[in-house]
């Protein structure tokens, strides 16, 4: 014959209280975890912040420009620069860098040096002759957002040297070499010829709007 055990009525409230304590502790633990996570996100002790303490920009000079920006050429070059040691393999000492340089070159005509007789007008003010200098090329303006190191190989000594110095290798040589190659490409292109043609068209349209019917544009190097 078996007998069933029943929980005394006086034990039920105590058990309920324990479960309430456990549930309360669980809720408190969850709240602490959520609060800690929010505090960590807000405080972020390992995060970084940027503080700009730059001085105000100082205007050093203003220069009046007397030139017409007639054309702009966009160029891109891949610089492959390699430096080897005399008696060591590349794996030990040496670097090779692939650098993409992109930027523009402006072609302009300088009006500041025009002679007093650069513009001649006929007596009936229907014909005008203008003598201009040839277009010149501005220094290349590399676009930093589109110029970057594509790939780089370094020997063991170079890696150790960069690590000890705590600063990456200087990229000024790459920028200068890219500017030099872009300048050579701009000189070899038809950029200046395009600028001459655009300047001629601009002056012809301007003088026609002033009532001249025949406009002749010549260059100072022409007879």
C-alpha positions as CSV (number, residue, x, y, z in Angstrom):
1,X,0.0,0.0,0.0
2,X,1.4,3.4,-1.2
3,X,0.9,6.7,0.4
4,X,1.1,10.0,-1.5
5,X,3.1,12.9,-0.1
6,X,1.4,16.2,-0.1
7,X,3.0,19.6,0.4
8,X,2.0,21.2,3.6
9,X,-0.1,24.3,3.0
10,X,2.3,26.4,5.1
11,X,5.2,25.5,2.7
12,X,3.6,26.8,-0.5
13,X,4.0,30.6,0.3
14,X,7.6,30.0,1.1
15,X,8.2,28.3,-2.2
16,X,6.4,31.1,-4.0
17,X,8.6,33.6,-2.3
18,X,11.7,31.8,-3.4
19,X,10.6,31.8,-7.0
20,X,9.8,35.4,-6.8
21,X,13.3,36.1,-5.4
22,X,14.8,34.1,-8.2
23,X,12.7,35.8,-10.9
24,X,13.6,39.2,-9.4
25,X,17.3,38.3,-9.4
26,X,17.0,37.2,-13.1
27,X,15.3,40.5,-14.0
28,X,17.9,42.5,-12.1
29,X,20.7,40.6,-13.8
30,X,19.2,41.3,-17.3
31,X,18.8,45.0,-16.4
32,X,22.4,45.1,-15.2
33,X,23.6,43.5,-18.4
34,X,21.6,45.9,-20.6
35,X,22.6,48.9,-18.5
36,X,26.3,47.8,-18.6
37,X,26.1,47.4,-22.4
38,X,24.5,50.8,-22.8
39,X,27.1,52.4,-20.5
40,X,29.9,50.8,-22.4
41,X,28.5,52.0,-25.7
42,X,28.1,55.5,-24.4
43,X,31.4,55.8,-22.6
44,X,33.3,53.6,-25.0
45,X,36.6,53.6,-23.0
46,X,38.5,52.0,-25.9
47,X,37.1,54.2,-28.6
48,X,38.8,57.1,-30.3
49,X,37.7,60.7,-30.8
50,X,39.1,63.3,-33.1
51,X,39.8,66.8,-31.8
52,X,40.6,69.5,-34.3
53,X,42.9,72.0,-32.7
54,X,44.1,73.6,-36.0
55,X,44.7,77.3,-36.0
56,X,42.6,79.7,-38.1
57,X,43.5,79.9,-41.8
58,X,45.8,82.8,-42.5
59,X,45.3,84.6,-45.8
60,X,48.8,85.5,-46.9
61,X,48.2,87.2,-50.2
62,X,45.8,87.7,-53.1
63,X,46.9,87.7,-56.7
64,X,44.8,89.0,-59.5
65,X,44.6,86.6,-62.5
66,X,44.7,87.9,-66.0
67,X,44.3,84.6,-67.9
68,X,41.7,82.5,-69.5
69,X,41.4,78.9,-68.4
70,X,40.9,77.4,-71.8
71,X,41.0,73.6,-71.3
72,X,41.6,70.9,-68.7
73,X,43.0,67.5,-69.2
74,X,42.5,64.6,-66.8
75,X,45.3,62.1,-66.5
76,X,46.1,58.9,-64.7
77,X,49.4,57.1,-64.4
78,X,50.6,54.0,-62.7
79,X,54.0,54.6,-61.2
80,X,56.1,51.4,-60.7
81,X,59.0,52.4,-58.5
82,X,61.6,49.8,-57.4
83,X,64.6,50.3,-55.2
84,X,67.2,47.4,-54.9
85,X,70.2,46.9,-52.8
86,X,73.6,46.3,-54.5
87,X,74.5,43.0,-53.0
88,X,71.3,41.8,-51.2
89,X,68.3,40.0,-52.6
90,X,64.9,41.8,-52.7
91,X,63.5,39.6,-49.9
92,X,66.2,41.1,-47.6
93,X,66.6,44.6,-48.7
94,X,64.5,46.4,-51.4
95,X,61.1,47.9,-52.1
96,X,58.8,48.0,-55.1
97,X,55.7,50.2,-55.0
98,X,52.8,50.5,-57.5
99,X,51.2,53.9,-57.1
100,X,48.2,55.2,-59.0
101,X,48.4,59.0,-59.6
102,X,45.4,60.8,-61.0
103,X,44.9,64.5,-61.5
104,X,44.3,67.3,-63.9
105,X,46.3,69.8,-65.9
106,X,44.9,73.2,-66.8
107,X,45.9,74.9,-70.1
108,X,45.5,78.7,-70.0
109,X,46.3,81.8,-72.0
110,X,47.9,84.7,-70.1
111,X,46.5,88.1,-71.1
112,X,48.7,90.1,-68.6
113,X,51.6,90.3,-71.1
114,X,49.7,91.6,-74.1
115,X,51.3,94.4,-75.9
116,X,49.5,97.7,-76.4
117,X,49.0,96.9,-80.1
118,X,47.7,93.4,-79.4
119,X,44.3,94.4,-80.6
120,X,43.9,96.5,-83.8
121,X,40.5,97.7,-85.1
122,X,39.6,99.0,-88.6
123,X,38.4,102.5,-89.1
124,X,34.9,101.5,-89.7
125,X,35.0,99.2,-86.6
126,X,33.9,96.1,-88.5
127,X,37.2,94.2,-88.4
128,X,39.4,93.4,-85.5
129,X,42.8,91.6,-85.3
130,X,44.0,90.1,-82.0
131,X,47.5,88.8,-81.4
132,X,47.8,86.3,-78.5
133,X,50.5,84.3,-76.8
134,X,50.2,80.5,-77.0
135,X,48.5,78.6,-74.3
136,X,50.6,77.4,-71.3
137,X,50.3,74.4,-69.0
138,X,49.7,74.7,-65.3
139,X,51.4,72.4,-62.8
140,X,49.5,69.1,-62.4
141,X,47.1,69.0,-59.6
142,X,46.9,65.5,-58.2
143,X,43.6,64.4,-56.7
144,X,44.3,62.8,-53.3
145,X,41.0,61.0,-53.3
146,X,42.0,59.2,-56.5
147,X,45.7,58.8,-55.9
148,X,46.8,55.8,-53.8
149,X,49.4,53.0,-53.3
150,X,48.0,50.0,-55.2
151,X,50.6,47.5,-54.0
152,X,53.9,47.4,-52.2
153,X,56.6,44.8,-51.6
154,X,59.3,45.4,-49.0
155,X,62.3,43.4,-47.9
156,X,62.8,42.3,-44.3
157,X,65.2,45.1,-43.4
158,X,62.7,47.7,-44.8
159,X,59.8,46.2,-42.8
160,X,61.9,46.3,-39.6
161,X,63.0,49.9,-40.3
162,X,59.4,51.0,-40.9
163,X,58.3,49.3,-37.7
164,X,61.0,50.9,-35.6
165,X,60.4,54.3,-37.0
166,X,56.7,54.1,-36.3
167,X,55.8,55.9,-39.5
168,X,54.9,54.7,-43.0
169,X,57.3,55.3,-45.8
170,X,57.4,58.7,-47.3
171,X,55.2,59.0,-50.4
172,X,56.4,62.4,-51.6
173,X,58.7,60.8,-54.1
174,X,55.8,58.9,-55.6
175,X,53.7,62.0,-55.9
176,X,56.6,64.0,-57.5
177,X,57.3,61.2,-60.0
178,X,53.6,61.0,-60.9
179,X,53.5,64.7,-61.4
180,X,56.5,64.5,-63.7
181,X,55.0,61.8,-65.8
182,X,51.6,63.6,-66.0
183,X,53.4,66.8,-67.1
184,X,55.2,64.9,-69.9
185,X,52.0,63.4,-71.0
186,X,50.2,66.8,-71.0
187,X,53.0,68.3,-73.1
188,X,52.8,65.5,-75.6
189,X,49.0,65.7,-75.9
190,X,46.9,68.2,-77.8
191,X,45.9,70.0,-74.7
192,X,47.6,73.3,-75.6
193,X,46.3,73.2,-79.1
194,X,42.8,72.7,-77.7
195,X,43.3,75.6,-75.4
196,X,44.4,77.8,-78.3
197,X,41.3,76.8,-80.3
198,X,39.0,77.5,-77.3
199,X,40.5,80.9,-76.7
200,X,40.2,81.8,-80.3
201,X,36.5,80.8,-80.3
202,X,35.9,82.7,-77.1
203,X,37.4,85.9,-78.4
204,X,35.6,85.6,-81.8
205,X,32.3,85.2,-80.1
206,X,33.0,88.1,-77.8
207,X,34.0,90.5,-80.5
208,X,31.1,89.5,-82.8
209,X,28.7,90.3,-79.9
210,X,30.3,93.8,-79.9
211,X,29.4,94.3,-83.6
212,X,32.6,93.2,-85.4
213,X,31.9,91.1,-88.5
214,X,35.4,89.9,-89.3
215,X,37.8,88.8,-86.5
216,X,41.3,87.5,-87.0
217,X,43.2,85.9,-84.2
218,X,46.9,85.4,-84.6
219,X,49.6,84.3,-82.2
220,X,52.8,86.1,-81.3
221,X,55.0,83.4,-82.8
222,X,53.3,83.8,-86.2
223,X,54.5,86.2,-88.9
